[in-house]
Amino acid sequence: MNKEELVKLAYVAHPHGIKGEAEVRLVNPNPEESILDDGMKVWLFPTTAKSKIHPQGEQWNIVKIRFGNKVICQLEGIKDRTHLESLIPFEIYLAREEFPEPEDDEVYLIDMIDMTAVSETGETLGKVESFSDNGMQYLLNIRMNSGEVMTLPFVDAFFPDVDVEKKEVVMILPEYSE
């Protein structure tokens, strides 16, 4: 599968213990929101030439993943720490269609990329360009029609409605005071 068709979920740079388990750094720092799960098929891509993973990526199975102070993952076929070290560093990807269906009132941030930002009256304001996390909340980066990028917290006060089918998000512009 082509890397551009996948969504990056994690990065692995360190082994954990001697049995070949990996310490995983999630792209989404909130482990409770991770979709990685036991038995899941994921794609691994090397991040340097040191990794023995094929440059075009390889599909692997997660045997077990544990979430705690650290996220620890065991991949099927990893014999021991030395074997894992030969694969490190690598990134973990998943096809978007493999994501679990979100709840009715939820949306995956990745699905918001390229959504049109509209005012409450339906006027086009811009497009969602990217998102980030400041540790307290998610932030949406909106490329406004003027060309500037406006970054706002993804909260109801600024984004009261998301319509996934229409690929639109209602955006309330902040009021500035001097």
C-alpha positions as CSV (number, residue, x, y, z in Angstrom):
1,M,0.0,0.0,0.0
2,N,1.2,3.5,-0.8
3,K,2.3,5.5,2.3
4,E,0.3,8.6,1.2
5,E,-2.9,6.6,1.4
6,L,-2.3,5.8,5.1
7,V,-2.6,7.7,8.3
8,K,0.5,7.9,10.7
9,L,-0.5,6.8,14.2
10,A,2.8,6.2,16.0
11,Y,6.6,6.2,15.9
12,V,9.0,3.5,17.4
13,A,12.6,4.4,18.3
14,H,13.2,2.2,21.4
15,P,12.8,-1.4,22.4
16,H,11.2,-2.2,25.8
17,G,12.8,-5.1,27.7
18,I,14.4,-8.2,26.2
19,K,11.5,-10.0,24.6
20,G,11.2,-7.7,21.5
21,E,8.5,-5.4,22.7
22,A,8.6,-1.8,21.4
23,E,8.1,1.5,23.2
24,V,5.6,3.3,21.0
25,R,5.2,7.1,20.8
26,L,1.6,7.9,19.6
27,V,1.0,10.8,17.3
28,N,-2.1,11.5,19.4
29,P,-0.6,11.9,22.8
30,N,-3.8,10.8,24.5
31,P,-3.6,7.0,24.8
32,E,-7.3,6.7,25.7
33,E,-8.1,7.9,22.2
34,S,-5.8,5.6,20.3
35,I,-7.4,3.2,17.8
36,L,-4.4,0.8,17.9
37,D,-5.6,-2.6,19.3
38,D,-4.6,-6.2,19.7
39,G,-4.8,-8.2,16.5
40,M,-4.7,-5.1,14.3
41,K,-2.9,-5.2,10.9
42,V,-0.7,-2.1,10.6
43,W,1.9,-0.8,8.1
44,L,5.4,-0.2,9.2
45,F,7.7,2.3,7.3
46,P,11.4,2.9,8.1
47,T,12.4,6.4,9.1
48,T,16.1,5.9,8.3
49,A,18.3,3.6,6.2
50,K,19.3,1.8,9.5
51,S,16.0,0.1,9.6
52,K,15.7,-3.3,7.9
53,I,12.0,-2.7,7.1
54,H,11.5,-2.4,3.3
55,P,11.4,1.2,2.2
56,Q,8.0,0.6,0.6
57,G,6.6,-0.5,3.9
58,E,5.6,-3.9,5.4
59,Q,2.4,-5.1,6.9
60,W,2.6,-6.5,10.5
61,N,0.2,-7.7,13.1
62,I,0.0,-6.3,16.6
63,V,-0.1,-9.2,19.0
64,K,-0.6,-7.1,22.1
65,I,-0.6,-3.4,22.9
66,R,-0.6,-2.0,26.5
67,F,-1.4,1.6,27.4
68,G,0.0,3.0,30.7
69,N,2.9,5.3,31.6
70,K,4.4,4.0,28.3
71,V,2.7,2.4,25.3
72,I,4.2,-1.0,24.8
73,C,3.6,-3.0,21.7
74,Q,4.4,-6.6,20.7
75,L,4.5,-7.3,17.0
76,E,3.9,-10.8,15.6
77,G,7.2,-12.4,14.4
78,I,9.6,-10.3,16.5
79,K,11.8,-12.9,18.1
80,D,13.7,-10.8,20.6
81,R,15.2,-7.4,21.4
82,T,18.0,-7.8,18.8
83,H,15.4,-8.5,16.1
84,L,13.4,-5.4,17.0
85,E,16.5,-3.3,17.1
86,S,17.3,-4.2,13.5
87,L,13.9,-2.7,12.5
88,I,14.1,0.5,14.6
89,P,13.4,3.3,13.8
90,F,10.0,3.0,12.1
91,E,6.6,4.6,11.9
92,I,3.2,2.8,12.3
93,Y,0.5,3.6,9.8
94,L,-3.1,2.4,9.3
95,A,-5.5,2.8,6.3
96,R,-8.2,5.3,7.1
97,E,-10.9,2.7,6.1
98,E,-9.6,0.5,8.9
99,F,-10.5,3.1,11.6
100,P,-13.5,2.2,13.8
101,E,-16.7,4.1,13.1
102,P,-16.8,7.2,15.3
103,E,-19.8,7.8,17.6
104,D,-22.6,10.0,16.3
105,D,-21.2,13.1,18.0
106,E,-17.6,12.4,17.2
107,V,-15.3,13.0,14.2
108,Y,-11.8,12.0,13.4
109,L,-9.6,15.1,13.0
110,I,-7.9,13.6,10.0
111,D,-11.4,13.6,8.3
112,M,-11.6,17.4,8.8
113,I,-8.6,18.2,6.6
114,D,-9.8,20.1,3.5
115,M,-13.3,20.7,5.1
116,T,-14.7,24.0,4.2
117,A,-15.0,26.4,7.1
118,V,-18.3,28.4,6.9
119,S,-19.9,31.1,9.0
120,E,-23.2,30.5,10.8
121,T,-24.9,32.0,7.7
122,G,-23.1,29.7,5.3
123,E,-20.5,32.1,4.0
124,T,-17.3,30.4,3.0
125,L,-14.4,31.5,5.3
126,G,-11.6,29.1,4.3
127,K,-10.5,25.5,4.6
128,V,-9.2,23.3,7.4
129,E,-5.5,22.9,6.6
130,S,-4.2,20.9,9.5
131,F,-4.6,20.2,13.2
132,S,-2.3,20.0,16.2
133,D,-2.5,19.5,20.0
134,N,-1.3,21.9,22.6
135,G,-1.6,19.5,25.4
136,M,-4.9,20.9,26.6
137,Q,-7.0,20.7,23.5
138,Y,-6.9,20.2,19.8
139,L,-6.3,23.1,17.5
140,L,-7.5,23.5,14.0
141,N,-5.5,25.5,11.5
142,I,-7.8,27.2,9.0
143,R,-6.4,28.7,5.7
144,M,-8.7,31.7,5.5
145,N,-9.8,33.1,2.1
146,S,-7.4,36.0,2.7
147,G,-4.5,33.5,2.7
148,E,-3.7,33.9,6.3
149,V,-3.8,30.8,8.7
150,M,-6.0,31.2,11.7
151,T,-5.4,28.7,14.6
152,L,-8.3,28.1,17.0
153,P,-9.1,25.6,19.7
154,F,-11.4,22.9,18.4
155,V,-14.2,23.7,20.9
156,D,-17.9,24.4,20.5
157,A,-17.3,28.1,21.1
158,F,-15.5,28.3,17.8
159,F,-16.7,25.2,15.9
160,P,-20.3,24.4,17.0
161,D,-21.1,22.1,14.1
162,V,-19.3,19.6,11.9
163,D,-21.1,18.1,8.9
164,V,-18.9,15.2,7.7
165,E,-21.2,14.4,4.7
166,K,-21.1,18.0,3.4
167,K,-17.4,18.3,4.4
168,E,-18.2,21.6,6.2
169,V,-17.4,22.9,9.7
170,V,-19.2,25.9,11.1
171,M,-16.7,28.4,12.4
172,I,-17.4,31.4,14.7
173,L,-14.7,34.0,14.3
174,P,-13.2,35.3,17.5
175,E,-14.0,38.9,18.5
176,Y,-10.9,40.9,19.2
177,S,-10.7,43.8,21.7
178,E,-8.1,46.4,22.2
